[in-house]
C-alpha cells in the first residue's frame, strides 16, 4: 500500500513539474516571460557591460 502511495505522490510531483516547465516554455515562445516586462538591475548591468565591449 505504501508503494502505491509513493508512486501517486511521485507522479503528482513529476506531473506538476512538467506542467510548470510547459507553461514556462509556452510563455517564453510567446511575447516573453514576466522578467522581460520590467527593467531590473541585472538588465541594466548587462546593457552597460555590452556597451563597454562594443
N, C-alpha and C positions, 0 to 999 in steps of 0.2 A: 504494500500500500504506500509506503514512504517513497518507493521508487517512482510510482505514478505521480505523486505529489511533486517530487523533484523535477520530473520531466515536464509537468504542466508549468511550474514556476520558470524553468529554463526556457521553455517555448515562449512564455509571455515576455521574458526579458529580451530574448533574441528578436521576437516579433516587434516589440516596441522600438528596439534599436534600429531595426531595418526600416520601420516606418519613419523614424526621425531622419535617418540618412536619406530616404526617398524624398521627404519634404525639403531637406536642405538642397539636394541636387536639383529638384524641380524649381525651387526659388532662385538658385544661382543661375540657372539657364534662362530664366525669365528676365525681369527688369533688374535683378540684382538682389543681394541679400540685405538684411537690415543694416549691416555695418556700412553699406555703400550710401545710405541716406543722410549721413551726417559727417562732419569733418572732425575727426578725432586727432589727438596728439600724434599718434603713430603715422597717420597720413601726412600731417604737416612735416614731420621729421623726414619722411620718405621723399617728399617733394623737395625739401632743402638739400638732402643728400644727392638726389638725382640732378638737381641744377648745378651742384658743385662738380659733378663728374662730367657734365657736358660742356 
